[in-house]
Amino acid sequence: MTQWKTWLLKKLENPKIAPFVPKSITTLLQGYSREDLGTDVVAGITVGVISLPLAMAFAIGSGVDPARGIYTSIVAGFLISLLGGSRFQIAGPTGAFVVLLFTIVQKNGYEGLAVATFVASFILILLGFLRCGVLIRFIPHPVIIGFTAGIATVLLISQFKDFCGLVIENPSSDAIDRLHQYSATISTFDWLAFIIASITVAIMIRVRRYSRRLPAPVIALAIITTLAWIFSLPIHTVFSKYGEIPASLPIPSLPNLSFDLIRKTFPDAIAIALLAGIESLLSCVIADSMTGTKHLSNCELIAQGVGNLGSTLFGGIPATGAIARTAANVQMQAKSPISGMIHAITVLALIMVLAPFASIMPLPALAAVLSFVAWNMMEFTHIKNIFKGPKSDRLVLVITYLVTICVNIITAVEVGVLLSILVFMKKMSDTTTGNVWKLLEEEEEPVQVPEKLLSNVPQGVQVFEIEGPFFFAVSDLLNELYERLNEKPKTIIVRLRSVPLIDSSGLHAIERFENRLKGLGIGFYLCEAKPSLTRLLNTPQPEKSFEETLQLIEQRSP
């Protein structure tokens, strides 16, 4: 490594700068060989070939022109790899977005989606600069699996229309309403569309069983599209519904940023930013687990924001980290973010050459690809593992799943996280216990108190011992212990040696209990509080040992 590279790397390792330095820069500075470039080129081309049909399918599933999905893969895919915090992230349209985007397009058209994505871009950039990347850790695993499975279910339901060739003028964005529409239009069922879609699925399953490294959707679409063209099958294609696929990128332009439209779509912007952040960071975590590397979460959020901003300017749709394509990139032995940039360039090159072929892809085949993606999104292994665990995790998963299907993704995340918090508080309150020394002795329970200490406790003194965090969920514990006493003592000592934390409700509970005892003429002492708690407690010298507290009581006794 040359001297200037070493000097620059040391500068970039500054704690204030390091979390925001793209991996494309640090990877090149740390040493990047011709062999690494060759491997990245192969990986990038492979993932680019996989991305083209998926980008079209996800755009169609989102209710927009398939070309917009292609623009997203090219622009957002390139920018996110260039500026991101992961060495292996592949970004573009994903199945997780389809349900949300279809709903936005149904309400406000593409113009509303563009404005929402534009605003979401700045939210993501702001979250990155505010170092909010670590917040992904606070979303429980059952919540993530629940809303992912819910999205997959809604996506699967949404593909029945093209999969079966049903004729529906205005498909609903609501999954339950969609099912009603399907039952009402079942008479329009097209056997040819169903057969084409089923064969596409069968080919993908067969290819996947043969080798998981082969791009099953690409192979299936290539075979089906070729057969449909050779035999001139009377089936709806991309061209018949959306027109010809452009062979180049459009001229960049700003969306209609009117105040009314921004205000109207702001909740959608928050939803896009939240989903993009969660999905991209999950993809980074999975890549890290496969390679042993470590991503920069805040840098990745900023890159996601810039990538989505670029996608909007070129007429694209929201992008995020694509877990399956990122995993494929890793499996192809990619070495750096260069592979992600080559992936985007490959998609651009493909549409310049293969736009006419892409235009004749049958819509039932694309619906089959999306159905295949949705099925693989279900994470059945993770669901099975959660159902083997605590009942509370099962409850969180099921409720998050149902709310995702019946309401929307953001509400599902909110409900899931809130429910997880309530479950956690219940578990924490169960771990916090309180004991009365003398009662333990009288009730012949297993006493964990040394006999020497018990014998030193004078008549008229009761000792309460609290174990676990003392917070709002257990704030009435002291009063409950007092009610267990058979007779009123002269003094009560509360030992805090096993209390790691006390919140404001706990502090208020201690103060109220002390005032109650004062009104009854009972002395009150705290002892053995940890250093981190002593500054919060108003009681004099709560850090004293138990023996020192007994001596203090004796000195103050008349």
N, C-alpha and C positions, 0 to 999 in steps of 0.2 A: 504494500500500500504506500502510495507516494506521501510526501510530507504534508502537502496541502490538504489531502483527503483526511489524514489523521487529525490535522488542526481543525478542519471543519466539523468532523465527527464529534470532537470534544466540545466544540461550541454548541452543537445541536443537542448534546446530552444535558444541557442546562435544564434543571427541573421545571423552569417556567416555560421553556420552549418545547422540550421533548414530547409532551403529550399531543402536540399539534403538528409534528413533522411527518409528512407522508412517508409511507413505507417505500414508495418508489424512489425516494431520495436516499434514505438510509441503506436500502438494499444495494443500490449502485455504488455508494461510497464504501460499503464494507467489502466489495469485491464481486465483480460480475463478469464471468468468462464468456467466450464464444459458445462453449458447450451449453452454458446456462441459457443463452439466447436461443440456441437451436431447440432446446427442450421447451422453452416458453412459446416459440413459434408453433411447434406441433400441438401443444396443449391449447393455445389460443385459437388455432384454426379448427381443432376438433370441437371445442366448446362453442365457437361461432356457428358451426354447422348445426349444432343442436339448438342454438338459441333462435335461429331464424323462424322455423315453424312454430315454436313455442311463443315467440313474441306476437306473431299473427293471431294465434289461438287465444292468447290472453287478452289481446285488444278486442277481438270479436266477442269474447265472453263478457268484457266490460261494457259492451254496447257501443263501441266506436269503430271507426275504419281500421282494418288490420295494418295499414301503413303506419298508423300512429304507434303501434307496438314496435315496429321495426325502427322508427326514429328514436324511440326510447332506448332500445338496446344499443344503438350506435352512439348516441350522444351521452346519455347518462352512464352507459357501460364504460365508455372511455374516460369520462371525467372522474367517476368514482374510483376506478382503478388508479388513475393518475394521482389523485389527492387523498385516497383513503388510508386508513390505519391498519389494513390487513394485507398480507402478502398475496393472498389467494382469492380474495373476494371477487365474484362475478356478479354484476348488478344488471338489472333490467326489469321488465314487467314480470310479475309473479302471480301464482294462483291465489295467494293470500289476499291480494288486492281486488280480485275480480268482483266479488260480491259487493264490496263497498263502492267501487267505482261505478258499477252498473246502477246502483241506487242513486248516486249523485247525478249521473247522466240522465236518468229518467226524470229527476226533479228539475235540473237546471241546464241540461244539454252539455255539449262539450265545452262551451264557453264558461259555464259554471265550474266544470271540472278543472279547466285550465287556471282559472282564478284561484280556486282552492289549492291546487298544487303549487302555484306561485307563492301563496302566503305560507303554505306548509314548508316550503324550501327555507324561508327565513326563520321559521320556528325551529327547524332542525339545526340550522347554523347557530342560532342563539343558544339552543340546548347544548351544543358542542362547546361553545366558548364559556358557558356557565358550568362546564364539567359535569354534565348530567348523565354521562355515559354509564356511570356505575349504577344508575337507578334500575337497570335491567335486572340486577340481583334481587330487587325487592318485589318482583313479580313472581309469585310462587309457581312451581313447576305444574301442579294440577290446573292452574288458571291458563297457562300457556298451552298445555295439551288440550284443555277443554275448548278454548276458542279456536284453536287450529282445527280440531275435529269438527267443530260447528261450521267453520268456513268451508271445510272440505265437503261437508254434507250439503250445504246450500249450493256450492259450486256444482256438485254432482246432480242435484235436482235441476239446476238451471240448464244443464246440457241435454235434458230429455227432449226438448223441443227439436233441436237439429239432429240429435241421435236417432229420433223416430220420425223425422220429417213432418212434424205437426205444423199446422198452419195457425199461427196466433199473431194477430195484427199488433197488439200492444202488450208484450210480455210484462208481467208484474215484477217488481224488484223484491217483493215479499215471497219467501219460500212457500208459505202456506197457501197464499193466493195462487202461486204458480201451480201447485198441485191441483187446485180447483180448476184452473184453466186447462190443464192437461186432461182432466176427466171430462170437461165440456167439449174438447176438440179431438177426442180419441178417434172419431170417425174419419179424421184426415190422416190417420196413420199411413206412412209410406214404407212398404216392405223393402223396396230397393235401398232407401236411405238406411233403414235398420240393418240390412245385410251388410252394406258397405261399412257402417260403423262397427258392427260386430266382428267383421273380418279384420279391421284395423286393430281392434283390441286384441284379437287372437294373435296377430303377428307380433305385436308389442310384447305380449306375455311370452311367446315362443322365443323371441330374441333375448328377452331379459333372462330367461332360464338358461339359454345357451351361454351368454356372457353378459355380466352387468356392466362391462366397460363399453359395450357397443351402444350407440345412440338409437334405442328402440323406436322413439317417435319419428325420427328422421327416416329410418329404414321403412317403417310402415307407411308413412305419408308418400314416400317416393314410389313404393310399389303400387299403392292404391291410386295415386294420381295418374301414374303411367297407364294403368289398366283402364281407368275411367276415360282417359283421352283416346286410347287405342280403340276402345269399343264404343266411343261416343255415347256413354251412358247418360240418360236424361235425369241428371241430378244437379241440385243447386251447388254452385261453386263460388269461390271468392269473387271472381269476375262478375258473375251473374247478379250478385247482391251488392257488391261494393265498387265494382269497376276494376280497372287495371292497376296493379301495384306499381307505384312510381319507381324509376330506376335511379333516383338520386335524392338527396336531402332537400327539403324546401328552404326558402330564404327565412332566416329567423325574424320573429316579430313578437311584440308584447301582446299579451291577452288584453281584453277589455277590462281595465282596472277601475271600474266605477265604484264609488263608495257603497252604493246600494248592493251591488253584487258581492263585494268583499264582505259586507256585514251579513248578507244572506248565507254566504258559503263558509263563513268563519268556523262554525262547528265542524263542517266537513274537512276544513284545513287541519284542525286539531286532530281529527280522526286519522287523516292521511299521515301526518307527522308522527303520531303515536305508533301506528302500525309499521311505518317505514323504519322507525328507530328500533322497535322490538325485533322485527324480522331481520334487519341487517345485522344487529348485534348478535342475535342467535346464530346467524350464518357464520359470523366471525368466530364465535365460541366453538362451533362444530369444526370449523377449519383448524382451529388451534388444537382441539383434541385429537385430530387426525395427524397433525404434523409436529406437535410439541412446541409450536411458536406461541407468541403472545401479541394480540392485536392492541391497537390504541383506540379505545372506544370513543373518546371525544373527537379525535381526528376523523374517525369514521363517520360520526354524525355530521360534522361539517362537510365532509365530502358528499354525503347523501343529500345534504341541502343544496350544494352547488350542482350536483348531478341532476337533481329534480328541477332546479332552476333552468339549466340548459335544456332539459327535455321539454319544458314548457315553452321556451323560446322557439324551439324547432317543431312545435305542434305535437309533442309526445304526450304520454300519460305518466303517472307516478311510477317511480322505480324504487327498488330496494334490493338488498342482497338476496340472491337466488340460491337457496340451500343446495338443491340438486345439482345445479350447474357449477357451484363452487366446489362441491364434493367431486364432480367429474374433473374439474381443473386440478384438484389435488391428486386424484388417481392417475392423471396424465403426467405426473411428476413435475408440475409447474414450479418454477424457482422464485418468481417475483411478480409484482403487479404488471410487468410488461405483458404477461400472458393475457391479462384482462383487457389491456389496450388492444392487443392483436385480435382478441375475440371481437371487439367492436369494429375494427377495421375489416375483419373477415365478413361480418354481417353486411357492411356497406358494399364490399366487393361482390358478395353473393347477389344482392338485389340488382346491382348493375348488370350482372350476367344472367341471373335466373328469374328476374321479375316476371317474364311471361309464364314460366313454369309455375311460380308461386301463385299466380292469378287463377290458375285452373285447378287448384286444390279443392276437392269436394268438401263442403261444409260438414257433412256427417263424419268425415274422417277427422276433421279438426275437433269436432265435438267429442269424438272418441279419445283423442289425445288429452283433452281437458278432463274427461272422465277418468282416464288413467292416472293423470296427475292428482286429481282429487282423491282417488282411492289410496294412492301412496302417501298423501298428506295426512291420512287418518292416524298414523302412528299407533297401530294396534298393539305393538310390543309395549310401548310406554303406558297405554291405557290398561293393558293387562297387569303390568307391574303396580300401577296405582291402585287397582282394584284388589290387589293382594295386601295392600297396606292398610293404614288406619281408615276407619269409616269417615272421619272428617275430610280426608283427602278425596275420597270417593264423592262425597256430597258436593265439595267445591267443584270438582270436575264436571259432574252431571249438571249442576245448576248453571255453570258457565257455558256448557255446551248448549243447553236448552235456551238460555237467554240469547246466545249468538244466533240461533235459528229463528227464534220468535220475535226478537227485538232488533238488536244490531250489535256489532263488534265492540264498540266503545262502551256501551252499557254493560255488555258481558264482562269486559275487563274490570270495569268499576265494581260491579257486583261481586265478581270473583275475588278481587283483591280485598274488598270490604269484608266478605265472608271469611277469607283466610285470616284477616286481622282478628276478627271476632273469635275464630277457632283458636288462634294463637294465644289470645288473651285468656280464653278459658283454660287452655293447657297451662299457661303460666300461673294462673290463680290456683290451679290444682297443685302446683309444685310448692306454693307458699303455705306453710303450716305454722301453727302457734301452739305452744305447750305451756301448761302451768306446772311447775316443778312438784309442788306438794301434792297436787291432785294425781299426778303420774304415780307418785309413791303410794298414795292411798288406793288407787285403782289397780295397783299391781301390774301396770303396763311396763314394757321394757324401758327402763330409764337409761338414757344415754348421758346422764349427768354424773360426774364422779362423786362418790359418797362423801369425800372430804368436803366438797363444795356444799353439798346438801346439809351436812352437819353444821356448817358454819353459818347457815342462814338463821338469824335470830327469830324468836317468836314475834308474830305480828307482821312479818315481811313475806310478801309473795313475789315470786320470780316468774316473769313471762319470758319465753324464748321464741323469737320469730326466725323462721328459716325460709329463705327465698326472697325474691323481690317484693317490696312493699309498695304497691301501686294502687290505682283507683279501684281495680276489680276486687281488691281484698282490704279496702280501707276501713271496713267495719270489724276487722279481725280482733282488735284490742277490746272493743266492747263485748264481742262474743266471748272472749276469754274471761273477762270480768264477770259476765253472767254465770259462768261455770263455778264461781267461788261459793263455798258453803257459808262463809261468814266474811264480814268486812274487815280487811287488813288495815294496819296502820300505814304501811308503805308498800308501794309496788315498784319493782325494778324490771325494766325491759332490756333484755340482752339483744344486741344487734350484730353479734359477731358473724352471723351467717346471712346477713342482708347485703346483697351486692349493690342495690340501688333503691332509692326512694323518690317517687315523683311528687309533684305539687299536691296531688290529692292525698298521698300518704303523709306528707308533712302537715297538711291541714287536719288530717285524722288524728295525728299525734297531738297537735295543739288542742283540738277539741276534747280528746281524752284527758289530757292534763288539766284542762279547765273543769272537766266533770269531776275529777278526783279532788281538785282544790275545793270545789263546792261541797264535797262530802268529807272534807278534812283529812284526806289521804295524801301522803307524800308520794312524789313521783320522780323517778330517776331513770335516765338512759345510760347504758354503758357499752363499751367495746364496739363503738361505731367505727367503721373504716374511715381512713383519712379523707376519702373523697366525699363522705357524707357529713363530717363534723361541721363544715362551714355552712351547711344548709339547716342544721338543727339549732333551735333557739335555747334548748335546755343546756345549763352550764356543764361543761366538761363531759360531753357524751363519749369522748374517746377513752376515758378512764377504764381500767380493768375492773373485773367483777369484785375482786378483793378490795381494791381501792375505793370502790363505791360503797361496800359494806362498812369500811372504816369511816367514810364520810358520813354515813347514816348514824353510826355510833357517836361521832363527835357532835352531831347536831341534836341527838336525843337529849331531852331534859333530864 
